[in-house]
Amino acid sequence: MDALSETLRVVRLVGAIFIQARFTAPWCYQSPRADFAAPLLEPGAERVVIFHLITEGECFVEMPGAAPVRLVAGDAVVFPQGDAHCMTSAPGVLPASGARLDEVLARRPRQLNHGGGGAPTRLLCGYLACDARLAQMLLAGLPPIVRVNVRGSNAGTWLEASVRYALAEARSPRPGGAGVLAKLAEVLFIEVLRLYMNEHGEGRTGWLAGVGDRIVGAALNALHKRPAHAWTLEELAREAGTSRSVLAERFQQLVGSSPIQYLTQWRMLLAANLLRGSNAQLASIAQDVGYQTDTAFSRAFRREFGAPPAAWRRSQAAREPVN
């Protein structure tokens, strides 16, 4: 399994599409910063990433200090740093004043109809909630706006058709529609990342750029496939088909850390996932992520998360909502 697939498998992701909108020109929809919207979208989430999918027509996205970006049908746009932004029929249109966000989100997916009666645009607004460390790793090095056109991919037609079906099901009395829609939001987000890696890999830095790099990607795949192995730089260089110096330099350039430092961070993410999602003993988790003693594991975990494993597990359990 490759590093991206393994990361997405291990770490808990929660997605949803929360607005289905039909706007007619002139119009302007203002989206707040993700950290402001997070408690309303997914209470308890450490990080929320907002995205939009244009399904009909065209529009612009505006952010302070940046030139407007034109979007067309099939475009998906993600805001990796969670910046506030406006979706608008044309640059300079003032945002509409309307219901508060908590009122808009009282029923999901909410259908919005707004505008001046001109050319129509349809779009979906969604989000992905995840661990803050995962978000930092996945989204490092990305620009404030990531835009791809899903209609250019093999999965694009299927995705759009599936989302339309799930939206209709979410409004029907049949159970399970909201769950299907949530999973499709996750699939859409992952497809955007994959497309961006293929289209914009050259000259980029960050974890996704590393995954797409021949040398660094091979080392990442090896680390993710066998995280408990006592890797050395020499072994990883052999896996990547290069020298130790080339691997070390390129890994640092793209990922921002040494391969061994990254291995420790990945082990800690694995450990956190096991602590949060299982009742396994600390000694068992320590061995699963490559530590021979509880003491060494607890010391590494505390450096990364600021608390010993047992205390961190209790704090996470206290945060879980009571059904």
C-alpha positions as CSV (number, residue, x, y, z in Angstrom):
1,M,0.0,0.0,0.0
2,D,1.4,3.5,-0.9
3,A,2.0,6.2,1.7
4,L,-1.0,8.3,0.8
5,S,-3.4,5.3,1.0
6,E,-1.9,4.1,4.2
7,T,-2.1,7.5,5.8
8,L,-5.8,7.9,4.9
9,R,-6.5,4.4,6.1
10,V,-5.0,4.8,9.5
11,V,-6.0,8.3,10.5
12,R,-9.7,9.1,11.2
13,L,-11.4,11.4,8.6
14,V,-14.9,12.8,8.9
15,G,-16.4,14.4,5.8
16,A,-19.7,15.9,4.9
17,I,-21.4,18.1,2.2
18,F,-23.4,20.7,4.1
19,I,-24.7,23.1,1.4
20,Q,-26.2,22.6,-2.0
21,A,-26.6,26.0,-3.6
22,R,-28.1,27.5,-6.7
23,F,-27.1,31.1,-7.2
24,T,-28.1,33.5,-10.0
25,A,-26.1,36.5,-10.9
26,P,-25.3,38.8,-9.3
27,W,-24.5,36.9,-6.0
28,C,-21.7,36.6,-3.4
29,Y,-21.5,33.9,-0.7
30,Q,-19.0,34.5,2.1
31,S,-17.3,31.6,3.9
32,P,-15.7,32.3,7.2
33,R,-12.3,31.0,8.4
34,A,-12.3,27.3,9.0
35,D,-11.3,27.6,12.6
36,F,-14.5,29.7,13.2
37,A,-16.7,27.3,11.3
38,A,-15.2,24.1,12.8
39,P,-17.2,24.0,16.0
40,L,-20.4,24.4,14.0
41,L,-19.4,21.9,11.3
42,E,-17.9,19.2,13.4
43,P,-17.8,19.8,17.2
44,G,-14.6,18.5,18.7
45,A,-12.7,18.4,15.4
46,E,-9.1,19.6,15.7
47,R,-9.0,20.8,12.1
48,V,-11.6,21.4,9.4
49,V,-10.7,21.8,5.7
50,I,-13.5,23.4,3.5
51,F,-13.9,22.7,-0.2
52,H,-16.4,23.6,-2.9
53,L,-17.4,21.8,-6.1
54,I,-18.9,23.7,-9.0
55,T,-21.5,21.6,-10.8
56,E,-23.0,24.1,-13.2
57,G,-22.0,27.5,-14.6
58,E,-19.0,29.5,-13.4
59,C,-18.0,31.9,-10.6
60,F,-15.0,33.4,-8.9
61,V,-13.3,32.9,-5.6
62,E,-11.9,35.9,-3.8
63,M,-9.4,36.1,-0.9
64,P,-7.9,39.2,0.7
65,G,-4.7,40.2,-1.0
66,A,-5.0,37.8,-3.9
67,A,-6.3,38.1,-7.4
68,P,-9.8,36.5,-8.1
69,V,-9.7,33.0,-9.4
70,R,-12.2,32.0,-12.0
71,L,-13.9,28.6,-11.6
72,V,-15.9,26.6,-14.1
73,A,-18.2,23.6,-13.9
74,G,-16.2,20.6,-12.7
75,D,-13.7,22.6,-10.7
76,A,-13.1,21.7,-7.1
77,V,-11.4,24.1,-4.8
78,V,-9.8,23.5,-1.4
79,F,-8.5,25.9,1.1
80,P,-5.6,24.1,2.9
81,Q,-4.9,26.9,5.4
82,G,-8.6,27.5,6.2
83,D,-8.7,31.1,4.9
84,A,-11.9,33.1,4.8
85,H,-13.0,33.6,1.2
86,C,-15.9,34.7,-1.0
87,M,-17.6,32.7,-3.8
88,T,-19.1,35.2,-6.2
89,S,-20.6,35.7,-9.7
90,A,-18.1,38.5,-10.5
91,P,-15.3,40.2,-8.6
92,G,-16.4,43.0,-6.4
93,V,-19.9,41.9,-5.6
94,L,-20.7,42.6,-2.0
95,P,-21.6,39.5,0.2
96,A,-25.2,38.9,0.9
97,S,-26.4,39.4,4.5
98,G,-28.4,36.5,5.7
99,A,-28.9,33.9,8.3
100,R,-26.1,33.0,10.7
101,L,-24.0,30.0,9.9
102,D,-25.4,28.0,12.8
103,E,-28.9,28.6,11.5
104,V,-27.9,27.6,7.9
105,L,-26.3,24.4,9.3
106,A,-29.4,23.4,11.4
107,R,-30.4,21.1,8.6
108,R,-28.0,19.3,6.3
109,P,-27.5,19.3,3.4
110,R,-29.0,22.8,3.3
111,Q,-30.4,24.0,0.0
112,L,-29.7,27.6,-0.8
113,N,-31.3,29.6,-3.5
114,H,-30.1,33.2,-3.9
115,G,-29.2,35.9,-6.4
116,G,-30.5,38.5,-8.8
117,G,-32.0,36.2,-11.4
118,G,-29.2,36.2,-14.0
119,A,-26.9,33.4,-15.1
120,P,-27.2,30.4,-12.7
121,T,-24.4,28.7,-10.9
122,R,-24.7,25.5,-8.8
123,L,-22.1,24.5,-6.3
124,L,-21.7,22.2,-3.3
125,C,-19.9,23.1,-0.1
126,G,-18.3,20.4,2.0
127,Y,-15.6,19.8,4.6
128,L,-13.2,17.3,5.9
129,A,-12.4,17.1,9.6
130,C,-9.2,15.4,10.8
131,D,-6.4,15.4,13.3
132,A,-4.4,18.6,13.3
133,R,-1.1,16.7,12.9
134,L,-2.5,14.8,9.9
135,A,-3.7,18.1,8.3
136,Q,-0.3,19.7,8.9
137,M,1.4,16.7,7.2
138,L,-1.0,16.3,4.3
139,L,-1.4,20.0,3.5
140,A,2.1,21.3,4.1
141,G,3.5,23.2,1.2
142,L,0.2,23.7,-0.5
143,P,-0.9,27.2,-1.7
144,P,-3.8,29.0,-0.1
145,I,-6.1,27.8,-2.9
146,V,-5.9,24.3,-4.5
147,R,-8.0,24.0,-7.7
148,V,-8.5,21.0,-9.9
149,N,-11.1,20.0,-12.4
150,V,-12.5,16.6,-11.5
151,R,-14.1,16.2,-14.9
152,G,-10.7,15.6,-16.3
153,S,-10.2,12.5,-14.3
154,N,-11.5,9.0,-14.7
155,A,-13.4,9.2,-11.5
156,G,-14.9,12.7,-12.1
157,T,-18.1,11.6,-13.9
158,W,-18.8,8.9,-11.4
159,L,-18.2,11.2,-8.5
160,E,-20.5,13.9,-9.7
161,A,-23.3,11.5,-10.5
162,S,-22.8,9.7,-7.1
163,V,-22.9,13.0,-5.2
164,R,-26.2,14.0,-7.0
165,Y,-27.7,10.7,-6.2
166,A,-26.6,10.9,-2.5
167,L,-28.0,14.4,-2.2
168,A,-31.3,13.2,-3.3
169,E,-31.1,10.2,-1.0
170,A,-30.2,12.5,2.0
171,R,-33.5,14.3,1.6
172,S,-35.5,11.1,1.2
173,P,-37.1,9.1,4.2
174,R,-34.9,6.1,3.4
175,P,-32.1,5.7,6.1
176,G,-28.4,5.9,5.3
177,G,-28.4,8.7,2.7
178,A,-26.4,11.1,5.0
179,G,-23.8,8.4,5.6
180,V,-23.3,7.8,1.9
181,L,-23.0,11.5,1.3
182,A,-20.4,11.8,4.1
183,K,-18.3,9.1,2.5
184,L,-18.5,10.7,-0.9
185,A,-17.2,14.0,0.6
186,E,-14.1,12.1,1.7
187,V,-13.7,10.4,-1.7
188,L,-14.0,13.8,-3.4
189,F,-11.4,15.4,-1.1
190,I,-9.0,12.5,-1.7
191,E,-9.5,12.7,-5.5
192,V,-8.7,16.4,-5.4
193,L,-5.4,15.7,-3.6
194,R,-4.5,13.0,-6.1
195,L,-5.3,15.2,-9.1
196,Y,-3.3,18.0,-7.6
197,M,-0.3,15.7,-7.1
198,N,-0.4,14.7,-10.7
199,E,-0.9,18.2,-12.2
200,H,1.3,20.3,-9.9
201,G,4.1,18.1,-8.6
202,E,7.0,19.8,-10.3
203,G,8.6,22.5,-8.2
204,R,6.4,22.0,-5.1
205,T,7.5,21.1,-1.6
206,G,5.6,19.4,1.2
207,W,4.4,15.9,2.0
208,L,2.3,15.4,-1.1
209,A,5.2,16.5,-3.3
210,G,7.3,13.9,-1.5
211,V,4.8,11.2,-2.1
212,G,4.8,12.0,-5.8
213,D,8.6,12.1,-6.0
214,R,10.4,8.9,-7.3
215,I,13.1,8.9,-4.6
216,V,11.3,10.3,-1.6
217,G,8.0,8.5,-2.5
218,A,9.8,5.2,-2.4
219,A,11.3,5.9,1.0
220,L,7.9,7.0,2.3
221,N,6.2,3.9,1.0
222,A,8.8,1.8,2.8
223,L,8.4,3.6,6.1
224,H,4.6,3.3,5.9
225,K,4.7,-0.3,4.9
226,R,7.0,-1.3,7.8
227,P,6.8,1.4,10.5
228,A,8.0,-0.9,13.3
229,H,11.2,-1.8,11.5
230,A,14.5,-0.3,12.8
231,W,15.2,1.6,9.6
232,T,18.5,3.1,8.9
233,L,19.3,5.8,6.3
234,E,21.4,3.3,4.4
235,E,18.5,0.7,4.2
236,L,16.0,3.4,3.0
237,A,18.5,4.6,0.4
238,R,18.6,1.1,-1.0
239,E,14.8,0.9,-1.1
240,A,14.8,4.2,-3.0
241,G,17.5,3.2,-5.4
242,T,19.8,6.1,-4.5
243,S,22.6,7.2,-2.2
244,R,22.2,8.2,1.5
245,S,23.3,11.8,0.8
246,V,20.8,12.2,-2.1
247,L,17.9,10.7,-0.1
248,A,18.7,12.8,3.0
249,E,18.9,16.0,1.0
250,R,15.8,15.4,-1.2
251,F,13.7,14.2,1.8
252,Q,14.6,17.3,3.8
253,Q,13.9,19.5,0.9
254,L,10.4,18.1,0.2
255,V,9.1,16.8,3.5
256,G,11.0,19.3,5.8
257,S,12.6,16.7,8.1
258,S,15.0,13.8,7.9
259,P,13.7,10.3,7.1
260,I,14.3,9.1,10.7
261,Q,12.6,12.2,12.2
262,Y,9.6,11.5,9.9
263,L,9.5,7.9,10.9
264,T,9.2,8.9,14.6
265,Q,6.3,11.3,13.7
266,W,4.5,8.6,11.7
267,R,4.9,6.1,14.5
268,M,3.4,8.6,16.9
269,L,0.4,9.1,14.6
270,L,-0.1,5.4,14.4
271,A,0.2,5.1,18.2
272,A,-2.4,7.9,18.7
273,N,-4.8,6.1,16.4
274,L,-4.4,2.9,18.3
275,L,-4.7,4.6,21.7
276,R,-7.9,6.4,20.6
277,G,-9.5,3.5,18.7
278,S,-8.7,0.4,20.7
279,N,-8.2,-1.0,24.2
280,A,-4.8,-2.4,23.5
281,Q,-2.2,-2.4,26.2
282,L,0.5,0.2,26.1
283,A,3.2,-2.5,25.8
284,S,1.4,-3.9,22.7
285,I,1.0,-0.5,21.1
286,A,4.7,0.3,21.8
287,Q,5.8,-2.9,20.0
288,D,3.4,-2.3,17.1
289,V,5.0,1.0,16.4
290,G,8.6,0.0,16.8
291,Y,9.5,0.5,20.5
292,Q,11.0,-2.3,22.6
293,T,10.1,-0.7,26.0
294,D,7.1,1.2,27.4
295,T,9.6,3.8,28.7
296,A,11.1,4.7,25.3
297,F,7.6,4.8,23.8
298,S,6.1,7.0,26.5
299,R,9.1,9.4,26.2
300,A,8.7,9.7,22.5
301,F,4.9,10.1,22.7
302,R,5.1,12.8,25.3
303,R,7.5,14.8,23.2
304,E,5.1,14.7,20.3
305,F,1.7,15.1,22.1
306,G,2.7,16.8,25.4
307,A,1.3,14.1,27.6
308,P,2.0,10.4,28.4
309,P,0.1,7.8,26.4
310,A,-2.3,6.8,29.1
311,A,-3.2,10.3,30.1
312,W,-3.6,11.3,26.4
313,R,-5.9,8.3,25.9
314,R,-8.1,9.3,28.8
315,S,-8.3,12.9,27.5
316,Q,-9.5,11.6,24.1
317,A,-12.1,9.4,25.7
318,A,-13.5,12.4,27.6
319,R,-13.8,14.3,24.4
320,E,-15.9,11.6,22.6
321,P,-19.6,12.6,22.4
322,V,-22.0,10.5,24.5
323,N,-24.8,9.0,22.4
